Amino acid sequence: KHDEIIRTIASKFREENFHQNTTILFLKSRDSSNRVHDSAYTRKKGKGVDISRLRHVLRVDEEECVVDAEPLVSMEQLVAATLQHGLIPKVVPEFKTITVGGAVMGAALESSSHAYGQFLDTCREVTVLLGNGDVVTCSRTDHADL
């Protein structure tokens, strides 16, 4: 189901040709948000891409200490899912409603950040949807510039 949702969103990007024009693109969900760029101008002139279904913890691997989570998973959900497996993320921003995607894009810090860095620094990989509809997996060695 996750892959199907990603394909649908990527298809929307391709259809709209976001990478070839100056349309303001914003992601929308049904949650409350603290987006800095979510202004009336953006909502009036831009095009929204619905990502509201990307809110699941997909996998917790106890052996590798790895979690696969979608961008709208809150820190509260992430911690609850990992604790069930005797794990916890190295960096947990203190606001429970910060999402995984928000923590990655917003450079989320916490008191453990002196040892582990930002939330993003604890991520092995991040899947990124480019403006042309391509989906790439970014890590420290692949697409590190993204």
N, C-alpha and C positions, 0 to 999 in steps of 0.2 A: 504494500500500500504506500509506503514512504516513497519508493522509487517512482510510482505512478504519479504521486502528487508533484514531485520534483519535475518529472517530464511535462506535466500540464503547465506548471509555472514557466518552465523554460520555453515551451511552445508559445506562451503568451508574450514573452520577451521577443521571440523571433517575429511573431505576427506584428507587433507594434514597432519593430525596428528601433528600439530605444537607443541603440548605439549609433544610429545614422541621423538622428535629429536632436533637437534641443528640448524635447519634451522633458519636463521634470517628472521623474519617476519616484514614487514613494511606496513603501510597503505598508499594507494595512492589515490590521487584525481587529478582533472584537474586544481587545483588552484596553484598559486604560494605559496611557503611555506618557512618557516624559521626553518625547522626541524634540530635539532642538529645532529641527527644520520642518516641523509639521505646522506650517502657518496657513492662514486662510488663502494666501496666494498659491501655495502648493496644492491645496485641495481644489481650488477653483481652476487653475491652469494645468495642473499635472494629471497624471494617470496613476491610479492605484493598482497595485498587484496584491491580491488577497493571499496571505500566507497563514491564515488563521487555523488551518488544519495541521500545521507543523508544530505540534505541542506534545510530543511523546518522547519518553525515554525508550529507546529501541532495544538496547542491550546493555547489560552489565556483566563484564567478564572478570570474575574473581581472580583467576590465575594471572592474567595480564594486567590487572588493575586498570581496565579500560572501560569507559562508558561511551556509548553512542547516543546522542541526544539531539533532538531537533531544536531550532532556534527559539521557539516560544516556551520551552520548558523553563519554569521558574526555579530559582535556587532552592526554594522550599521543596519542590518536586524532586529536583536532582539529589538533594541531600537525603530525602526519604527513600528514594530508590536505591541509592548506594549503601545506606545504612542497613538495609535488608540483607546485604551481602557482606557486611562487616567492613565496608569501605567508606571513605568520605573524600571529596575533592580536596586537593592541597590548598586551594584558594577558594573561599566561600564568601562573597560579598555579603555584608551584614543585612542588607535590605532583602527580605524574603521574596519580593516580587520581581527583582531583577531577573531577566531571562538570560539563558545561555547566549543567545544572539546579542542581546544588549550588553552583556559582560564582555563579549569578544570585541564588539565594535566600540564600546565605551571605555575601554582600557580599565576595567574594574580592578580595584585593589582591595586589600584586606590586611589585617595585622600580620598574617603569615606571608605577605608579599615581600617582606625583607629577605625571606629565604627562597621563595619560589617565583617571585615576579608577579606580573599581572595575571589575571585569569587566563588570558590567551596564551601566556607562556607555559601553562600546564596542559595545553591542548596539543596532542600529537599531530592531528590533522583537522582541517576545517574545509568543508565543502563550500565553494563559492560559485554563485550563478553570475556569469558575466552579462553585460548589456546586450550582447549578440545572441544570448540564449545558450551559450556553451556552459557546461558544468565542469568545473575543475576541482581537483583535490589539492589543497595547499598544505605544505609542511615546511619544515626548516630547509629541506633540500629540493622540493618541487614547488614551483611557482611562489617562491619565498617573497618575491616582490609584491605579491598581492596581499 
